[in-house]
Structures are given as C-alpha cells and as structure tokens.
C-alpha cells in the first residue's frame, strides 16, 4: 500500500512539473528556439608542404660499346653479318630478302605467310613439331622494303633452325588450300581496316603526300585484287626475288664468325642466285617530289563516327640527310612533352612530317653501290615456346602491316 501510494504521488509530481511551465502564459506565446550549434573541436594543424629535392645533375655521357659487325659471304653470294654476344647460349637469325610490299603488296604478303605452310620435304605439322621440340621460334613476315624470316634457338640447335629456315625459303610447297585461307583472312582484315578511322587517316595522308602510283601512297586493296592472287603468281614472285644474292643473313648471339661461315655454306649451299640483272627498284621511278603550293585539307566523311583522326604533315628530310638525327630527336622530344595530347598518334605524327623516303638504294644486286644491311626494327613478336604446333606462328602479320608503313621514317636512306 505504501509503495503504490508513493508511485502515484511521484507520477503526479512529474505531470505537474511538465505542466507548470505552461501555466500563466498567453496562448499565442511560444518558447524561443535553443542554439543547437555543434561543439567545435580543437583546431587541426595543416599538413606540412612536401619538399621535393632537385634531381641530381646529369653525368657525363658514357661511351656505348657496340659489338663489332663482321661480314662474310658464301660461295653463292649470300652475305652473312655476325654480331657476337656470348653472355647467354642463344642465337637469333634473321634472313632478309630484298623484296617487300612496295614490289607487289599482295604477292609479297602472301608469299611470306605461306612459307610456313609446308615445304617439298616437310609438312607444316612436321616443321612446327621440330622447332617446338627444341623450344625455338620460327616465322616470316613481309614489310614495305623487304621480307624477313626469323628464328631464335639455343646455340646447340642453331643448325636445325637454319635448316628449317632454308627449307622454307628454298623449297616452299605453296598449297592451294592454304592460299585460300589466307585470302579469306586478308578480306576479313580489309573490312576491319575500312571501319578504322585511324587506318583511313594514315591511308589518306600517304596518298596525299606521295605522288600518284608511289609505293608508299597506294590505296587499300580491294577484295577483287585479293581474290586475283593465284598460286602461280606467288611461285613466280618467290622465284624472282627469293635468291641468295638478293638476301642477307644476320646472326647474333653465342656464335663465332667461323661457325657462321660453316653453317652458311652448308645450309644455304643449294640456294640459287639471280642470274643477270635483278628487277628494278620501284622507288627508282620517282626522281622528284613536289610540295603542295598551299595548305590542302583532305576529308574522309564517315557519318556516325565516334571519333576523328587528324594528320598534319608533309615530306621533309630523307634518312641520309645530315640533319636527320636532330629532327628525329626533336620529334621524339615534342611527343614526350605532351603525352596526354599525343597519346597513340604520336608515332604517326612523328613519322608523317618526316616520312620522306623518295628513293631507296638497295644493296647489290638490285641497285649498285649498296653497302651492308640498313638498320632494321625488331621483327614481329614471336612466341618463345608455343603451346601447340599450330600456334608456332603466333605473330603472323596482318594483311596490311601498318606498322611497317608508318615506321619507314626509321628505315629509309634516300635523299629528297
């Protein structure tokens, strides 16, 4: 009873206390709002500014010791260049045939791509099995000026690799079924290139910069031109250009000059040279080049394109011009200074204004006065050890090697 009474009394007091503030006030009067500002904490000190030290001053340039380039020649006229490097037991071989897409775009590419489709003594599967068994690589591809057949193996397997290379070059089978597959692949690549604004911009620039009919300014091929390639035409192209005295072999790595000379005379002994005069260089037909008298804007109209590609340039210095290195360094520096602006077009922009290679002087026998191999870019990427025999040629060049066309600025040696 006492507890209940106490609770009732406490409840009454609470209610009264809640009701008391409102007593005696007019009905319209309200309680002013209270200040609900958040309580400020202690001030936070600012982070000290980071101080960057000045980079160290550049040191004196070090002298670069390039290995000696040694030259020998086989009995049938094949020139062999040897670059010795015995740090690792690897040998890289690159056989260069002085014939490329400037001689005939379709035939040069088809011929190079069909070298690995089997020979008169080995099937394609057999070649792939042999090179894969030793963990090596073997492939071929056609560029603008020349065609390369390349291989890389351990030193102990260099004779096998060169034997397979020589077999492909001297005794290709050129099966018709393989040619049909290459044609279909070329037509598929052609459709993809026609839908690529980057390719179209490069193509139009080449056609505008060079005279009509120039090998550097040819239009994209048509499907009819691709279908017109026959096995007989490929064989004729091969028989005309794939000769010992129209080629040179570069051997670099763990190999000596006596070893290279012995291998060259053994492996390539049956390779026949060109008899008589070699075919004329197609660039020799263009003796003079004229710049346009004023700025000319060319346009490729592709409605609904997601982006636009712009090329600005003209023919400039040739590769053998004494100011070539300065211009090349200036182009590289300007491209590196604004990487966000240049992005993927820097290489082409760098090539376009200086892509003047009006004439090309090949080494003998196609043009007299040649002196040794010219600087070459690295060959197409190749697999060190394919996962299967059919994947050996993992870097088969595209139907139209745009990289070869845009890199001519680094490979030319002509004058304006």
Residue pairs with C-beta under 8 A, 6 or more apart in sequence:
67 83
67 84
67 85
68 83
68 84
69 81
69 82
69 83
69 372
70 81
70 82
70 83
70 84
70 257
71 79
71 80
71 81
71 82
71 372
72 79
72 80
72 82
72 257
72 260
72 261
72 264
73 79
73 80
74 80
74 244
74 261
74 264
74 265
74 268
74 269
75 265
75 269
76 244
76 245
76 268
76 269
76 271
76 272
76 273
77 244
77 245
77 273
78 244
78 245
78 247
78 248
78 249
78 264
78 268
78 271
79 247
79 248
79 249
79 363
79 372
79 373
80 248
80 249
80 250
80 251
80 260
80 261
80 264
81 248
81 249
81 250
81 251
81 372
81 373
82 251
82 252
82 255
82 256
82 257
82 260
83 250
83 251
83 252
83 253
84 252
84 253
84 254
84 255
84 256
84 257
85 252
85 253
85 254
86 254
87 254
88 253
88 254
89 154
89 155
89 156
89 254
90 152
90 153
90 154
90 155
90 253
90 254
91 152
91 153
91 154
91 155
91 158
91 161
91 251
91 252
91 253
91 254
91 255
92 150
92 151
92 152
92 251
92 252
92 253
93 150
93 151
93 152
93 158
93 161
93 162
93 165
93 249
93 250
93 251
94 148
94 149
94 150
94 249
94 250
94 376
94 379
95 148
95 149
95 150
95 165
95 169
95 247
95 248
95 249
95 250
96 146
96 147
96 148
96 247
96 248
96 249
96 250
96 373
96 376
97 146
97 147
97 148
97 149
97 169
97 241
97 242
97 246
97 247
98 145
98 146
98 241
98 246
98 247
98 362
98 363
98 366
99 108
99 146
99 147
99 237
99 240
99 241
99 242
99 246
100 108
100 142
100 143
100 144
100 145
100 146
100 147
100 404
101 108
101 109
101 142
101 143
101 144
101 215
101 401
101 404
102 144
102 145
102 215
102 216
102 282
102 283
103 215
103 237
103 241
103 279
103 282
104 237
105 218
105 221
105 400
106 186
106 221
106 225
106 226
106 228
106 229
107 229
107 233
107 234
107 237
108 142
108 147
108 237
109 142
109 186
109 397
109 399
109 400
109 401
110 179
110 182
110 186
110 229
110 234
111 142
111 147
111 234
111 237
111 238
111 242
112 140
112 141
112 142
112 147
112 149
112 397
113 140
113 141
113 142
113 182
113 396
113 397
114 172
114 174
114 175
114 178
114 179
114 182
114 234
115 140
115 149
115 168
115 169
115 172
116 124
116 127
116 128
116 138
116 139
116 140
116 168
116 392
116 393
117 124
117 172
117 173
117 174
117 175
117 178
118 124
118 127
118 172
118 173
118 175
118 178
119 127
119 167
119 168
119 171
119 172
119 173
120 171
120 172
120 173
121 167
121 171
122 130
122 164
122 167
125 389
127 138
127 164
127 167
127 168
127 392
128 386
128 389
128 390
128 392
129 389
130 160
130 164
131 137
131 138
131 151
131 153
131 160
131 161
131 164
131 392
132 385
132 386
132 389
132 392
134 153
134 154
134 157
134 160
134 161
135 153
135 154
135 384
135 385
136 151
136 152
136 153
136 154
136 157
136 160
136 161
136 385
137 150
137 151
137 152
137 153
137 382
137 383
137 384
137 385
137 386
137 392
138 149
138 150
138 151
138 161
138 164
138 165
138 168
138 392
138 393
139 149
139 150
139 151
139 379
139 380
139 382
139 392
139 393
139 395
139 396
140 147
140 148
140 149
140 150
140 168
141 147
141 148
141 379
141 380
141 395
141 396
141 397
141 401
142 397
142 401
142 404
143 401
143 404
144 215
144 216
144 401
144 404
144 405
144 408
144 411
145 360
145 362
145 408
145 411
147 241
148 376
148 379
149 165
149 168
149 169
150 379
150 382
151 161
151 162
151 164
151 165
152 161
152 382
152 384
153 160
153 161
155 253
155 254
155 255
158 255
158 263
159 263
159 266
159 267
162 263
162 267
162 268
163 267
165 267
166 267
166 268
166 271
169 242
169 271
170 242
170 268
170 270
170 271
172 238
174 231
174 234
174 235
174 238
176 231
179 229
179 230
179 231
179 234
183 226
183 227
183 229
185 399
186 221
186 226
186 399
187 223
187 226
189 398
189 399
189 400
190 220
190 221
190 223
190 226
190 399
190 400
193 199
193 200
193 220
193 399
193 400
194 200
194 220
197 300
197 302
197 305
197 307
197 308
197 309
198 309
198 344
198 345
199 402
200 300
200 302
200 309
201 300
201 309
201 310
201 311
202 311
202 348
202 402
202 405
202 406
203 219
203 220
204 298
204 300
204 311
205 298
205 311
205 313
205 352
206 216
206 217
206 218
206 405
207 217
207 218
207 219
208 217
208 296
208 298
209 216
209 217
209 313
209 314
209 315
209 352
209 355
210 216
210 217
210 289
210 315
211 217
211 286
211 289
214 283
214 286
215 282
215 283
216 355
216 357
216 405
216 408
220 400
221 400
226 399
240 279
241 279
243 271
243 272
243 273
243 274
244 268
244 271
244 272
244 273
245 273
245 274
245 364
245 365
246 273
246 274
246 278
246 365
246 366
248 363
248 373
249 264
249 268
250 373
251 260
251 263
274 365
277 365
278 365
278 366
279 366
280 366
281 360
281 361
281 362
281 366
281 367
283 357
283 358
283 359
283 360
283 414
284 359
284 360
284 367
286 358
286 359
287 359
289 315
289 356
289 358
289 416
291 314
291 315
292 314
309 345
311 348
311 349
311 352
312 349
312 352
312 353
313 349
313 352
313 353
313 354
313 355
314 353
315 355
315 356
315 358
315 416
316 327
316 353
316 354
316 355
316 356
317 323
317 324
317 327
317 354
317 356
317 416
318 324
318 356
318 357
318 358
318 412
318 413
318 414
318 415
318 416
319 357
319 409
319 410
319 411
319 412
319 413
319 414
320 413
320 414
320 415
321 415
321 416
327 354
328 354
328 409
328 410
331 350
331 353
331 354
332 350
335 342
335 346
335 347
335 349
335 350
339 346
342 349
347 406
348 406
350 409
351 406
351 407
351 408
351 409
354 409
355 406
355 408
355 409
355 412
356 412
356 414
356 416
357 408
357 409
357 411
357 412
357 413
357 414
358 414
358 415
358 416
359 414
359 415
360 367
360 412
360 413
360 414
361 367
361 369
361 370
361 413
361 414
362 370
363 370
363 371
363 372
363 373
364 370
374 411
374 413
375 410
375 411
376 411
377 407
377 410
377 411
380 395
380 397
381 394
381 395
382 394
382 395
383 391
383 392
383 394
383 395
386 392
386 394
397 404
